[in-house]
Amino acid sequence: MSSIAGVAPVLSVTTEQIDDIRPLVPLVDARHPLVFIRRGQGVAGIGEALRLEFAGPSRFRDAAVAWKGVAAAAIVTDPLRLPGTGLLALGAFSFADESTETSVLIVPAVIIGRRDGVSWITRIGRSTSSGTETSSGTEPVAEPVEAPEPQALGPDFSVAFDFGPLDRPGYMRAVDEALVHLRAGELSKVVLARSMVGRLPDGADLRVLLGELATGYPDTWTFAVDGLLGSSPETLVTASAGSVTARVLAGSAPRGADPVADQESAEALATSSKDLDEHQFALRSLLSSLAPHARNVTSSEQPFLLKLPNLWHLASDVEGDLSDGSSSLDLLSALHPTAAVAGTPTDTALALIRELEPFDRGRYAGPVGWVGADGDGEWAIALRSAQVDEDGRVTAYAGAGIVADSDPEKEMLETRMKFRPIIDAFA
């Protein structure tokens, strides 16, 4: 953890309603964007008023404790009191306890948000003995400031990707090895991923990529936090005013080339015993993890078909009432990793992932989203994503759920489909 030094800084936070601004992506920094949006709604951040870093098995608990301290010390003026107004941090967490990638909560210096037809600007800075200042220390936060002007996006660019540590034959061999354990009854499901690597051209404007994702996949969460960029269809958890919701995705099929083929693909997925079993593993995992923290938890009796531009997914929505006062960060600790990104049982699946994946997933398949001062927040699972490092290296990830009757070649082809949103956006 950084920027706390044992004592929470006093942040001054002021939210004001503004005229509608569309779209949000052109407002953010071209090289270090901060975004969490879906269907044109969400938040976009500029600059850093505070950055908190965490690592290891206690990263979620440490983040929850640190955030409560920051929120308790903050001086907040928020007449709107909508989800996303007032004090807010955007966050991204590593998938594995042992990951070398840091987990972060970033409080932007300026936040532009939009929800249910209301737009707002929030300015956040440190409070000092001589008055309240922005993170730059030069401009009083309390004075009205015009919303930032959208900046024209840079030129299109492309990234040439190559295989990471696992090429396609290597991935199929890993699936074959996993099947030995699955068929021996050691576990019911394991999710195996592979990576692709490339390099950004000099001066690349990452907002171009985000615009492609937000436009091409409007029903997913388009996100950018500390170099982690992507467009995820899966909500890990949303906590709002005492309620909790989540969406489970497990089981997928490619979209058809024409309406008839598309319908056939959807019907095949809806009746696939392999995909239905995989989905049930993921759903039961979520319900079991959520049970200690919520009551009146319900889910649909059967999964529904979720249509995305490149895939059909089996999906189930879950909702309930929080019963123990958990914040969204507390729930991350309870829910991550789900069977949809790790497997069942979790510990056995994680051990097999460490054995068969010759790389650190970093923040891929970890939680990404935002948390407010009251602990409420919206968190997705960082799927269909890539990590862009400061040196311009880009690492994209995709995975597939492996069960006892999986076919290695089909699972490899599934990862190709799941790479498409992020690879095409970089093309």
N, C-alpha and C positions, 0 to 999 in steps of 0.2 A: 504494500500500500504506500502511495506517495502523496505528498501535498497535505498531509494531516498532522504528522509529527506529534501524535497523541492528543491533540486538541483540535476540535472542529473549527474551521475558519467561519467567521460571521459573513454570510453572503446577504447582500441586499438585492431583492428580486421585485421587479415591477412589471406587471402585465397590463396592457391597454388593448382595447378593441380597435381594429383598423379596417379600412376598406379592403374588400376582397383582393387577394393577390393570386394570380395564376400564371404559370404553374410555380411550384416551390423549388424545383431543382435548379433553375437558373440563379437563385439567390445565394447558393452556397459556394464555398471555396472550390476552385477547379481541381486542386491537387489533394486537398484534405476535406472532402465533403462529409457532412453529418446529416443524415436523412433517415426517416422512417415513415413511409407513406403507403397508402393503399387506396385505390379509387379516387385519387386526387386529394385525399385527406391525410392529415398527420402532422409531423413536425420536421422542420429543417433548422439546423444550427449553424452558427458562424462563430469562429474563434473558440477559445477555451477559457472559461472563468475558473475552472477547477478540474483537475484530473486525479482520479484515484485508481491505483493499480493493485491487483491481487494475484495470488498464485497458490497452487497446491490444493489438497483436498478440502481445505476450509475456505476456499475463495468465495463461495456463495454466502456462507455465514459471516465472514469478515466484511463482505460488501454490505450485507443487511445491517450489521452493527454500525459500520462507518456512516452509511447513508442516514440512519436514524439520528446520529449525532449532528451531521450536516444540516438535516432538516430542522432539528430542534433549535439550532443556533441561528437559522436564517430569519431575516426580516422580510416578510413577504407581503406585497400589496397586489391582490388578485381579485378584482371585482367580478370577473367572469366565472371563476370556479368551475371550469369545464375540464374534462380529462385532457391533460396536456398543457394546461395553463399553469402559471406560477412556477415554482422551482421544479426543475426537471433535469434528469441526467439521461443521456443515451449510453447504452452499454453493450458490450460484447464479451462473452466468456468462453474460455477454452473448453474443448470437449473433454479432455482427459485430465485426471488429477496430476499426472506426471508431465504434462505438456510444458514445453519451454516457452510457449506463447503466453504473454501476460493477458490477464482479464482486466477490463477497464470499465470505469464509469466516467463519462465526460460531461461536465456541466458547460454548455455553450455560453459564450458571452452575450449572444443575441439568439433568440429563438423566434421563428415565424411559424405559426400554426394555423390550421384550418380544420373545423369539425362542424358538421350539421349546418353549414351556411354561415358560420361565424369565423372570422379571421382575427388574429391577434399577433402582437409583438411582445416579447418578454425580454427585458434587459437585466443582466445579472453581473454584479461586481462585488468586490471585497469592501467591507466596511472598515474604515480606518479612524484613528483619533481625530483627524482633521476633516472628516466627513465621509460620505459614501462615494466610492469611486468604482469605475469599471475596472476590468482586469488589466487594462493598459495603464490605469492610474491617472488618466488625463481628463476624463469627461464625467461629470456628475450623472449618476444613473437616474436620479429623480426627475431630471428635466426631460420634457418630451423630445423624442428623437424621431425623425422621419424613418419609415421603414426602408430598408436597403432596396436599391433599384436592381431589377434583374439584369444580369450581365450576359451578353451574347455568348453562346457556346463556342468553343474552339472548333477547329476543323475535325472532320472525321479522321479516325486513325484505325489501324488494325494491329493485332498481335498474332504472331505465328506461334502455335502451341506444339509442343512435343510431349512424348510420354514422360511421366514421372518415374519413380522407382519400379512401378508395375506396368509393363506393357500389356497388350491384350492377351497374349498367351500366358503371361505371368499371372494375370488376374484369374484366368480360367483355372490355372493350376492351384491358386489359392482357394478358389471355390471347391475344387475337387478335394483338397485337404479338409476344408470345413465340412464337407459332406460325410467324411469318415466319422467325425465327431457327432454330427447330427444323427446319422443312421445307427450309431452305437448308443443313442439315447442320452448322451451327455448334456444336450441342450436342445431346445425346440427351434430356435432361430438365432441367426447371427447376421449382422449387417456388415458387409465388406465394402470398402471404398477403394478407389484409385484416384490418382491425381494427374493433371496435365500442367506443364510449366511453360512460361513464355516471358517476354520482357516488353515493358512499355516503351514506346518511342519517346524521345526527349520532348518535354512540353505537352504531353498528352493531357487533355481535359477530361477528367473522369466523369464529369457531368454528362458528357455525350453518352457514355455507357449507361448511366442511371436513367437518362431520358429514354433510351431504347428499351430498357427493362420496364420502366413505368408505363410506357405506351403499349408495348407488346404483351405485357402480362399484368393488366390493371387489377385483376382480382387477387393478386399475390402481394405480400409485403415487400416493397422495394426498400433496401436499406444500404446505408454506408456509415460505418463506425470504425474509425481508426484503421482505415485501409481494408476492412472487410466489406465487400460489396456483393450484392446479390438480389435475388427476387424469390422469396420463399413462399410456397403455398401452405405451409403448416404453422398454425398458431400453437405454440407450446402452452401458454396460459395468458389470460387476461383477468386482472382483478380490478373491480370497479364497484365502489359503494357497497361493499359487503357481499357481492356476488363474484363467482368465478366461472369462467368459460374456457374451453379448449377445443381444438379440432385435431383429430387423429387421422393421418393419412398413411396407409400401408396397403400395398397392392396397386399395380399400375399396368397400363397397356398403352401402346402407341395409338395416336389418332389415325384414322383411315384416310386414304388418299381421295376418297369421294364419299358422298353421304351414305351409300349402301355399305361400303367397307368400314366406315366410321361407326355405324350402328352395329355391325357385326362385331367389331372390336370391343365396343362397350358391353354388348350382351355376353361376349365370351369372358370378359373380366368379371361381370356381375355373377357369373355362375362357376367361376374357377375355384375349385376346392383349395388349390394351393394358395391363391391370393386371399381367399376368405379366411383361411387358417392364419395366414400371416397377419391379416388385419385384426383378427381376434386376439392374437398375442399382444399386439400393440395396444388395443383398447383395454384389455384386462390389466395390463401393466399400468396404464394411466389411472384407471379407476382405483386400483389398489394403492397407488402412491398418493392419490388425492383424498382417500377416505379418512385419514386421521385429521384432515384440515377442513373438511366441508361436510355438510349434511344436505339431505334432499338432492343428492347427486343423481342425475338422469342422463341417459343417452338413448339414441334411436335404437329400436330393436334390430334393424338391419342397416348396414352401411349404405350410403347413397353414392351415386356416381358424380364425381366432380370433374367438369370438363375444363381443361386448360388448352392453350393453343397447340401444344405438342403432345399432351398425354391425357389419358383418362386415369383418375385415381379413385380408389375406394376410400370413402371418408365417413367419419362419424363425429357429430358434435356432442360435446359434454357440457353440462352446466350444473351449478349447485350454489349453495350459500355457505360462505366462509363461517366457520364455527369457532376458530381459535385465535382470531386476530392476526393471522399471518399476512405479511406484506407480499407483494409480488416477488421480491427477492427471496423471501423465506420459501415461497412455493417453488422457485427455481431449484433450490437445494433439495427439495422433496421429490421433484418430478424428473430432473435430469440425472442420467440419460434415459429416455424412454426406450421401449422395445422397438420403436420405429427407427431409431438410429443406432441402437446397440444390439439388442437381442434379448432372448429369454432362456434361462434366468440371467439376470444382468451381470453378476460377477463372473460367471462362466463365459458369457459372451465377450465381456471386456478383456478377459485373459486371452481368448482366442484371437480377438482383434489385435492385441499387442503382438501375438505370435505371427500372424499372417500378413499384417500391413507393415511394410518396411519404411514407414514414415510417421511423423507426428501430424495428426489431423489439425493441429492448431485450433482455430476457432470454428472450423467446419463442423457442422452438426451440433454446435453449442448454442446457447441462448443468445439472441440479439434483440434489442428493443429499447424500451424506456421505462423509467420509474419516476413517479412524482413525489412531492414532499410527504404526502399521506401514505406512501407505500404502494398505492395503486399503480398499475402499469400494464403495458402490452408487450408481450414477448413472443417472438417467432423462433423457430429452429432454423439455424443458418444453413439452409440447403440451397442448391442452385447458386453457389457462391464461389468467390475467389478472394484470396488475400493478396493485396498489393503492398509490397514492402517499400521502404523509403528508397532503396536502391533501384526501384523499378521492376523488380522480379514479381511475376504474377503466378500464383499457384491456384488452379481451379480444382474442384473436387466433385465427385459423384459416387454414389453407392447404391447397393441393391440388397434387399433382404433375402437371405439364403435359408431355406427350409429343407427338410429331408428329401423332397421330390424335386428340388431345383435342378435345372439343366445349366451347366457352366456357360455354354455359348449364349443361351437366352439371357442369363444374368449379365453377361458382358454387354450384350446388345442393349439391355435396360440401362446400364450406366451410360452408354453412348447417347441414348435419348435424354437422359437427365443432364448430361453435359450441355445439350443444345442451347438452353436459354443463355447461359453465361458465355459460352464459346462464341455463339453467334453475335452476341452484343459486342464482343471484342473484335469481331471480324470487320 
